[in-house]
Amino acid sequence: MEIERKFLIHSLPENIDSYPHREIEQGYISRNPVVRIRRSDDTYILTCKGQGMMVREEFELPLTKESFEHLKPKTDGIFIEKTRYLIPYNDKLTIELDIFHGKLAPLVLAEVEFSSIDEANTFIPPTWFGEDVTHSPKFHNSVLSTLKEKEG
């Protein structure tokens, strides 16, 4: 079970480069149900997600690089590219700050995962967080991957 809230970010926290980060690329084989492949640095994962906004089922299976490359052409829409920073918060939580590249730049989103619905509902975000978009489907990565290529 995944319990998370998602926020738009309009200004980055200070010393962003001092936090651990990884390069991620991901694509979607299906959006209903959500079936995603992801490369996170040198780790490859197939993820299946259930329906929902703040709370939903999530299953992950490891992939080999070869399996990832085999499935990559089978994805639909754009391949999402982002840098994910892992920022400790309140000694218990981790903010996953995603800076999108390519077709989705300059979008920046933060996700915070929780151990309970109560914890998610009582979360007070840091002052540098913007609008809470947890319940807005247009900010799901599976929907973002359907956006057309930017012109220019």
C-alpha positions in Angstrom: 0.0 0.0 0.0 1.3 3.4 -1.0 0.1 6.5 1.0 1.6 9.7 -0.4 0.8 13.4 -0.9 2.1 15.4 -3.9 2.9 19.1 -4.1 4.0 21.6 -6.7 7.3 23.3 -6.0 7.9 26.9 -7.2 11.3 27.5 -5.5 13.9 24.9 -4.6 15.3 24.5 -1.1 18.7 25.8 -0.3 21.7 23.6 -1.0 19.7 21.2 -3.2 22.9 19.6 -4.5 24.0 18.5 -1.0 21.2 15.9 -0.9 21.5 12.4 -2.4 19.9 12.2 -5.8 19.3 9.8 -8.7 18.5 10.0 -12.4 15.2 8.4 -13.3 13.6 7.6 -16.6 10.2 5.9 -16.8 7.5 5.0 -19.3 4.0 3.5 -19.2 3.0 0.2 -20.8 -0.6 0.7 -19.5 -2.4 3.5 -17.7 -5.5 1.5 -16.6 -4.2 -0.4 -14.7 -1.0 1.6 -14.3 2.0 -0.5 -15.4 5.3 1.4 -15.4 8.9 0.6 -16.2 11.6 2.7 -14.5 15.3 3.0 -14.5 16.7 4.7 -11.4 20.4 5.0 -11.9 21.4 1.4 -12.5 18.3 -0.2 -11.0 15.4 -1.4 -13.2 11.8 -1.9 -11.9 8.4 -2.9 -13.2 5.6 -1.3 -11.1 1.9 -2.0 -11.0 -0.3 0.6 -9.3 -4.0 0.4 -8.4 -6.6 3.1 -8.6 -6.7 6.0 -6.1 -5.1 9.3 -5.4 -3.5 9.5 -1.9 -3.9 5.8 -1.1 -3.4 3.0 -3.6 -2.0 -0.5 -4.0 1.5 -0.7 -5.5 3.6 -3.7 -6.4 7.2 -3.6 -7.7 9.2 -6.3 -9.4 12.9 -6.1 -10.3 13.8 -6.0 -14.0 17.1 -6.6 -15.7 18.6 -3.9 -17.9 17.9 -6.2 -20.9 14.2 -6.6 -19.9 13.9 -2.8 -19.4 15.4 -2.1 -22.9 13.1 -4.8 -24.4 10.0 -3.2 -22.8 11.0 0.5 -23.5 9.7 0.6 -27.1 6.4 -0.9 -25.9 5.6 2.2 -23.8 3.0 4.7 -24.8 3.5 8.4 -24.7 6.6 10.3 -23.7 9.4 8.8 -21.6 9.7 10.8 -18.4 13.1 12.0 -17.4 13.8 13.5 -14.0 16.3 14.0 -11.2 15.0 12.9 -7.8 16.5 14.4 -4.7 15.9 12.6 -1.3 15.5 15.3 1.4 15.1 14.2 5.1 12.3 15.9 6.9 11.3 15.8 10.6 13.6 12.9 11.4 11.0 10.5 10.1 9.9 11.4 6.6 11.7 11.8 3.3 10.7 14.4 0.6 11.2 13.0 -2.9 11.8 16.1 -5.0 11.5 15.5 -8.7 13.0 18.0 -11.2 11.6 17.1 -14.6 13.7 17.4 -17.7 13.0 17.3 -21.4 9.4 17.7 -22.5 8.1 18.3 -18.9 10.7 20.9 -17.8 10.4 23.2 -15.8 8.0 21.1 -13.7 9.1 20.4 -10.1 7.0 18.2 -7.8 7.6 16.8 -4.3 6.1 13.6 -3.0 6.0 12.5 0.6 5.1 8.9 1.6 3.5 8.1 4.9 3.0 5.1 7.1 -0.7 5.9 7.8 -3.6 7.9 6.4 -3.7 9.9 9.7 -0.1 10.8 9.3 -0.7 12.0 5.7 -3.8 14.0 6.7 -2.0 15.8 9.5 1.3 16.5 7.6 2.3 20.2 7.6 4.6 20.8 4.6 7.7 23.0 4.7 7.2 26.6 3.7 8.9 26.1 0.3 6.1 23.7 -0.8 3.5 25.1 -3.2 0.0 23.8 -4.0 -1.1 20.4 -2.8 -1.9 18.5 -6.0 -2.4 15.1 -4.3 -6.0 14.8 -5.6 -5.4 16.2 -9.1 -5.0 13.4 -11.6 -3.2 15.6 -14.1 -0.1 15.5 -11.9 0.1 11.7 -11.9 3.2 10.7 -13.9 1.1 8.3 -16.0 -1.0 11.3 -17.1 2.1 13.6 -17.5 3.5 11.0 -20.0 0.6 11.6 -22.3 1.5 15.3 -22.8 2.6 16.2 -26.3 6.1 17.2 -27.1 6.8 20.9 -26.6 7.0 23.0 -29.7 9.9 25.2 -30.3 
